[in-house]
Amino acid sequence: MVLKKSVSILGSTGSIGTNTIDLIHRNPNKFRTVALTGNSNIQLLAEQARELNPEFVAVANEANYQSLKDALADTDIEVGAGENAIIEAALRDAEWVMASIVGSAGLAPTLKAIERGATIGLANKESLVCAGELMMQAVATHKATLLPVDSEHNAIFQVLDRQNAKAVDKIILTASGGPFRTFSIEDMCKVSPKEAVAHPNWSMGAKISVDSASMMNKGLELIEAYHLFPVDESQIDILVHPQSVVHSMVSYIDGSVLAQMGTPDMRTPIAYALAWPERMIAPSAKLDLSEIAQLNFEEPDPVRFPALRLAREALKFGKSAPAVLNAANEESVGAFLKEKIGFCDITAIVEEVLSRFDHQEITHIDDILATDKKARICALQAIEKRSR
């Protein structure tokens, strides 16, 4: 009898979580669900729990506890609420954990899963951005396995020769360029939240879609790649590729360039991480290069997309700068989605907060949490000044 792989999904109601559940649903004989967590979509979380029958379900927002408890009252599923409950879900004994809680809220539970030596499907890039050194040290100390789920880092993971790192010349992260790739600065400053979340290729949550539109998403991925792979900052390039077919590339010193390609469907990298070290069938459309016929590449415009410069500067500066960058961006994107500020204000506020901060060394998760809190307060002050 083949044993089922035990799985927990932190952030099961988001885009990554629902795609992960879709794959599990299609392969019921291969996986057993241990824990699920969500934030506010109680109806969907309860539906997922009924479908997968996990041991434990947790909701981050304590105000939603009773609603979830009532929705699962006729089951044997344990229910929890609040930050400690999310941590408990991460500590449940699952072999494989999908870390897909959006933002810095995913940092603590991801670290807890790492500390018990689990295999982590990492879709929460903010964890590595804010606490890259701490996380990678924890992975080594506790002999955990970190499998990147972002399509770009997953692509690099698949084609990188880890046994011969000195042979790597460059890592090339590809970017779609988002919906405003050809817009002037003037036109970008006028766009609405609805336009910003309408990604041309990928189906993603609102926050990640706005990050893609500003290219902050790619800046965060640059910092993430620095921690995930054995390369220096100077060896990480970004290349705009509108078709989103080549998900990333590794260039070697002998002139070889290895690329991972596929249709733009997050179920492909999720399936790779979920089944690793094996592969599994995924429902993603198969790539037909003859149908696509042409692939285009171009350098990103640093003037129209200053987020790339800010991310690289934060990475070079080190200390708490990446955590400040992330916190200020999260608050600014949230304000933009609520129509309090304009699209171009997002990166302007991030730059302002970075310049005003006295960056400190990061030695413990408490340092990250303190920095995150201070940076958000600073960002909210800058947002208030610019509010419409």
C-alpha positions as CSV (number, residue, x, y, z in Angstrom):
1,M,0.0,0.0,0.0
2,V,1.3,3.4,-1.0
3,L,1.2,5.9,2.0
4,K,-0.4,9.2,1.3
5,K,1.7,12.3,1.7
6,S,0.4,14.4,4.6
7,V,-0.2,18.0,3.7
8,S,-1.1,21.3,5.5
9,I,-2.1,24.5,3.6
10,L,-1.4,27.8,5.3
11,G,-3.6,30.3,3.4
12,S,-5.9,27.7,1.8
13,T,-8.6,30.3,0.6
14,G,-6.2,32.4,-1.5
15,S,-5.2,31.8,-5.1
16,I,-2.2,29.5,-4.3
17,G,-4.2,27.6,-1.7
18,T,-7.2,27.0,-3.9
19,N,-4.9,25.8,-6.8
20,T,-3.2,23.5,-4.4
21,I,-6.5,22.1,-3.3
22,D,-7.5,21.6,-6.9
23,L,-4.5,19.4,-7.4
24,I,-5.1,17.4,-4.2
25,H,-8.8,17.0,-5.3
26,R,-7.6,15.5,-8.5
27,N,-5.2,13.1,-6.7
28,P,-7.2,11.9,-3.6
29,N,-5.2,8.7,-3.3
30,K,-1.9,10.5,-3.0
31,F,-2.5,13.1,-0.3
32,R,-4.0,13.4,3.2
33,T,-4.8,16.9,4.6
34,V,-3.7,17.7,8.1
35,A,-4.5,21.4,8.5
36,L,-6.0,24.3,6.7
37,T,-5.9,28.0,7.5
38,G,-7.8,31.1,6.2
39,N,-8.5,34.6,7.2
40,S,-12.0,35.9,6.4
41,N,-13.6,33.7,3.7
42,I,-15.3,31.4,6.2
43,Q,-17.7,29.9,3.6
44,L,-14.9,28.8,1.3
45,L,-12.7,27.6,4.3
46,A,-15.6,25.5,5.6
47,E,-16.3,24.0,2.1
48,Q,-12.6,23.1,1.8
49,A,-12.6,21.5,5.2
50,R,-15.7,19.4,4.3
51,E,-14.0,18.3,1.1
52,L,-10.6,17.4,2.5
53,N,-11.6,16.5,6.1
54,P,-8.4,17.8,7.8
55,E,-7.6,17.3,11.5
56,F,-7.5,21.0,12.2
57,V,-8.8,24.3,10.6
58,A,-7.8,27.7,11.8
59,V,-9.0,31.2,10.9
60,A,-6.7,34.2,11.5
61,N,-9.4,36.6,12.3
62,E,-10.8,35.7,15.8
63,A,-14.0,37.5,15.1
64,N,-14.8,34.7,12.5
65,Y,-14.2,31.8,15.0
66,Q,-17.9,31.2,15.9
67,S,-19.0,31.3,12.3
68,L,-16.4,28.7,11.3
69,K,-17.2,26.6,14.4
70,D,-20.9,26.6,13.5
71,A,-20.2,25.8,9.9
72,L,-18.3,22.6,10.9
73,A,-20.4,21.7,14.0
74,D,-21.5,18.4,12.6
75,T,-17.9,17.3,11.9
76,D,-15.0,16.0,14.0
77,I,-12.7,18.8,12.7
78,E,-11.0,20.8,15.4
79,V,-11.4,24.6,14.9
80,G,-9.1,27.4,16.2
81,A,-8.8,31.2,15.7
82,G,-6.1,33.9,16.0
83,E,-2.4,34.0,15.5
84,N,-1.7,31.1,17.9
85,A,-4.1,28.9,16.0
86,I,-2.3,29.6,12.7
87,I,1.0,28.7,14.4
88,E,-0.6,25.5,15.7
89,A,-1.6,24.6,12.2
90,A,2.0,25.0,11.1
91,L,3.1,22.8,13.9
92,R,0.8,20.0,13.1
93,D,2.7,16.9,11.9
94,A,2.4,17.3,8.1
95,E,5.3,16.2,5.9
96,W,4.6,19.0,3.4
97,V,3.4,22.5,4.1
98,M,2.2,25.0,1.6
99,A,3.2,28.5,3.0
100,S,0.9,30.8,1.1
101,I,-0.3,33.3,3.6
102,V,0.1,36.7,1.9
103,G,2.4,39.3,3.4
104,S,4.5,39.4,6.6
105,A,1.7,37.6,8.4
106,G,3.1,34.4,6.9
107,L,6.5,34.7,8.4
108,A,6.0,33.3,11.9
109,P,4.0,30.2,10.8
110,T,6.4,29.5,8.0
111,L,9.4,29.6,10.4
112,K,7.5,27.2,12.8
113,A,7.0,24.7,10.0
114,I,10.7,25.0,9.1
115,E,11.8,24.5,12.7
116,R,10.1,21.1,12.8
117,G,12.0,20.0,9.7
118,A,9.0,19.9,7.2
119,T,9.2,20.3,3.5
120,I,7.9,23.7,2.7
121,G,6.3,24.8,-0.6
122,L,7.1,28.5,-0.3
123,A,4.7,30.9,-2.0
124,N,5.0,33.6,0.7
125,K,7.9,35.6,-0.8
126,E,7.6,38.3,1.9
127,S,9.0,35.8,4.4
128,L,12.3,35.5,2.6
129,V,12.3,39.2,1.7
130,C,11.9,40.2,5.4
131,A,13.9,37.5,7.1
132,G,16.0,35.8,4.4
133,E,19.1,35.1,6.4
134,L,17.1,33.9,9.5
135,M,14.9,31.6,7.4
136,M,17.8,30.0,5.5
137,Q,19.7,29.5,8.7
138,A,16.7,27.8,10.2
139,V,16.3,25.6,7.1
140,A,20.0,24.5,7.5
141,T,19.8,24.0,11.3
142,H,16.6,22.0,11.2
143,K,17.3,20.1,8.0
144,A,14.0,21.4,6.4
145,T,13.5,21.5,2.7
146,L,12.5,24.7,1.0
147,L,10.8,24.3,-2.4
148,P,10.0,27.7,-4.2
149,V,6.5,27.9,-5.6
150,D,6.7,31.2,-7.3
151,S,6.8,30.3,-11.0
152,E,10.2,32.1,-11.5
153,H,12.0,30.6,-8.6
154,N,10.5,27.2,-9.2
155,A,11.8,27.5,-12.8
156,I,15.3,28.3,-11.5
157,F,15.1,25.4,-9.0
158,Q,14.4,23.1,-11.9
159,V,17.3,24.1,-14.1
160,L,20.0,25.2,-11.6
161,D,23.0,22.9,-11.3
162,R,23.4,23.2,-7.5
163,Q,26.3,20.8,-7.5
164,N,28.3,23.1,-9.7
165,A,27.4,26.6,-8.6
166,K,30.7,28.1,-9.8
167,A,29.5,27.3,-13.3
168,V,26.5,29.7,-13.0
169,D,27.1,33.1,-14.7
170,K,23.6,34.6,-14.2
171,I,20.1,33.9,-13.0
172,I,17.5,35.7,-15.2
173,L,14.1,36.3,-13.7
174,T,11.5,36.9,-16.3
175,A,8.6,39.4,-15.8
176,S,5.4,39.8,-17.9
177,G,5.6,43.6,-17.4
178,G,2.1,43.6,-16.1
179,P,-0.9,45.5,-17.6
180,F,1.0,48.8,-17.8
181,R,4.1,47.6,-19.6
182,T,3.7,50.2,-22.4
183,F,2.0,53.0,-20.4
184,S,3.6,56.3,-19.9
185,I,4.3,57.5,-16.4
186,E,1.4,60.0,-16.8
187,D,-1.0,57.3,-17.9
188,M,0.1,55.0,-15.1
189,C,-0.6,57.6,-12.5
190,K,-4.2,57.7,-13.6
191,V,-5.0,54.0,-13.5
192,S,-7.7,52.5,-11.2
193,P,-7.4,49.6,-8.9
194,K,-9.7,47.6,-11.2
195,E,-7.2,48.2,-14.1
196,A,-4.2,47.3,-11.9
197,V,-5.6,43.9,-10.8
198,A,-6.4,42.8,-14.4
199,H,-3.2,40.9,-15.1
200,P,-2.8,40.0,-18.8
201,N,-1.6,36.5,-18.2
202,W,-1.9,35.2,-14.6
203,S,-4.9,34.8,-12.3
204,M,-3.7,36.1,-8.9
205,G,-4.9,37.9,-5.8
206,A,-5.4,41.7,-5.7
207,K,-2.2,42.5,-3.8
208,I,0.1,40.4,-5.9
209,S,-1.6,41.7,-9.1
210,V,-0.9,45.3,-8.1
211,D,2.7,44.3,-7.2
212,S,3.0,42.8,-10.7
213,A,1.7,46.0,-12.3
214,S,4.2,48.2,-10.4
215,M,6.9,45.5,-10.9
216,M,7.5,45.5,-7.1
217,N,6.7,41.8,-7.4
218,K,9.8,41.3,-9.4
219,G,11.8,43.4,-7.0
220,L,10.7,41.2,-4.1
221,E,11.5,38.1,-6.2
222,L,15.0,39.5,-6.8
223,I,15.6,39.6,-3.0
224,E,14.1,36.2,-2.7
225,A,16.3,34.7,-5.4
226,Y,19.4,36.1,-3.6
227,H,18.5,34.1,-0.5
228,L,17.4,30.9,-2.3
229,F,20.2,30.4,-4.7
230,P,24.0,30.5,-4.5
231,V,24.6,33.8,-6.4
232,D,25.5,37.4,-5.7
233,E,23.1,40.3,-6.2
234,S,25.1,41.3,-9.3
235,Q,24.3,37.9,-10.9
236,I,20.6,38.3,-10.9
237,D,19.0,40.0,-13.9
238,I,15.4,40.8,-14.7
239,L,14.1,40.6,-18.3
240,V,10.6,41.5,-19.4
241,H,8.9,38.7,-21.4
242,P,5.2,39.6,-22.2
243,Q,4.1,36.1,-23.1
244,S,5.0,34.5,-19.7
245,V,6.1,31.3,-21.4
246,V,9.7,31.3,-20.3
247,H,9.4,31.4,-16.5
248,S,13.1,32.1,-15.8
249,M,16.5,31.1,-17.0
250,V,20.0,30.2,-15.8
251,S,23.0,31.3,-17.8
252,Y,26.2,29.3,-17.4
253,I,29.8,30.3,-18.0
254,D,30.1,28.1,-21.1
255,G,27.4,30.0,-22.9
256,S,24.6,27.6,-22.2
257,V,21.3,29.1,-21.1
258,L,18.7,26.7,-19.6
259,A,15.1,27.8,-19.4
260,Q,12.0,26.3,-17.9
261,M,8.9,26.9,-20.0
262,G,5.2,26.3,-19.7
263,T,1.8,27.9,-20.0
264,P,1.0,30.6,-17.4
265,D,-0.8,28.4,-14.9
266,M,0.3,28.3,-11.2
267,R,-0.8,24.7,-10.9
268,T,2.4,23.7,-12.8
269,P,4.9,25.0,-10.2
270,I,2.6,24.0,-7.4
271,A,2.4,20.4,-8.8
272,Y,6.2,20.3,-9.1
273,A,6.6,21.3,-5.4
274,L,3.7,19.1,-4.2
275,A,5.0,15.9,-5.8
276,W,8.8,16.6,-5.4
277,P,11.1,14.7,-5.9
278,E,8.6,13.0,-8.2
279,R,6.4,14.7,-10.8
280,M,2.6,14.5,-11.1
281,I,0.0,15.1,-13.7
282,A,-1.4,18.6,-13.7
283,P,-4.4,20.0,-15.6
284,S,-2.4,22.9,-17.0
285,A,-2.7,23.5,-20.8
286,K,0.3,22.0,-22.6
287,L,2.7,24.4,-24.2
288,D,2.4,24.6,-28.0
289,L,5.3,26.8,-29.3
290,S,4.1,26.5,-32.9
291,E,0.9,28.2,-31.9
292,I,2.7,30.9,-29.9
293,A,5.1,31.4,-32.8
294,Q,7.0,34.3,-31.3
295,L,8.6,35.0,-27.9
296,N,9.6,38.6,-27.0
297,F,12.1,39.9,-24.5
298,E,13.0,43.5,-23.4
299,E,14.9,45.3,-20.7
300,P,12.6,46.7,-18.0
301,D,12.4,50.5,-17.9
302,P,13.8,51.7,-14.5
303,V,12.2,55.1,-14.8
304,R,8.7,54.0,-15.3
305,F,9.1,51.1,-12.8
306,P,11.3,52.4,-9.9
307,A,10.3,49.5,-7.7
308,L,13.1,47.5,-9.3
309,R,15.7,50.0,-8.3
310,L,14.2,50.3,-4.7
311,A,14.3,46.6,-4.2
312,R,17.9,46.3,-5.5
313,E,19.0,49.2,-3.2
314,A,17.3,47.6,-0.2
315,L,19.0,44.3,-0.9
316,K,22.4,46.0,-1.2
317,F,21.9,48.0,2.0
318,G,20.8,44.9,3.9
319,K,19.9,45.0,7.6
320,S,16.2,45.9,8.0
321,A,15.9,47.6,4.6
322,P,14.1,44.7,2.8
323,A,11.6,44.4,5.7
324,V,10.9,48.1,5.5
325,L,10.5,47.9,1.8
326,N,8.0,45.1,2.1
327,A,5.9,46.7,4.9
328,A,5.7,50.1,3.2
329,N,4.7,48.4,0.0
330,E,2.0,46.4,1.7
331,E,0.4,49.4,3.3
332,S,0.7,51.5,0.1
333,V,-0.9,48.8,-2.1
334,G,-3.7,48.4,0.5
335,A,-4.3,52.2,0.4
336,F,-4.3,52.2,-3.4
337,L,-6.8,49.3,-3.5
338,K,-9.1,51.4,-1.3
339,E,-8.6,54.4,-3.6
340,K,-6.9,56.5,-1.0
341,I,-3.8,57.1,-3.1
342,G,-2.8,56.9,-6.8
343,F,-0.9,54.1,-8.4
344,C,2.3,56.1,-8.7
345,D,2.1,57.0,-5.0
346,I,2.8,53.4,-4.1
347,T,6.5,53.4,-5.0
348,A,6.9,57.1,-4.0
349,I,5.8,56.2,-0.5
350,V,8.0,53.2,-0.3
351,E,11.0,55.3,-1.3
352,E,10.1,57.9,1.3
353,V,9.8,55.4,4.1
354,L,13.1,53.7,3.1
355,S,14.9,57.1,3.2
356,R,13.5,58.0,6.6
357,F,14.3,54.8,8.3
358,D,17.3,54.1,10.6
359,H,18.0,50.5,9.4
360,Q,19.1,48.1,12.1
361,E,20.7,44.6,12.1
362,I,18.2,41.6,12.1
363,T,19.1,38.9,14.5
364,H,15.7,37.5,15.6
365,I,12.2,37.3,14.4
366,D,11.3,39.9,17.0
367,D,13.5,42.4,15.2
368,I,11.5,41.8,12.0
369,L,8.2,42.2,13.7
370,A,9.3,45.5,15.4
371,T,10.7,46.8,12.1
372,D,7.5,45.8,10.3
373,K,5.4,47.7,12.8
374,K,7.4,50.9,12.7
375,A,7.6,50.8,8.9
376,R,3.8,50.5,8.6
377,I,3.3,53.4,11.0
378,C,5.7,55.5,8.9
379,A,4.0,54.4,5.7
380,L,0.5,55.2,7.0
381,Q,1.7,58.7,7.9
382,A,3.0,59.2,4.3
383,I,-0.3,57.8,3.0
384,E,-2.3,60.2,5.0
385,K,-0.4,63.1,3.5
386,R,-1.2,61.9,0.0
387,S,-4.8,60.8,0.6
388,R,-7.3,62.0,-2.0
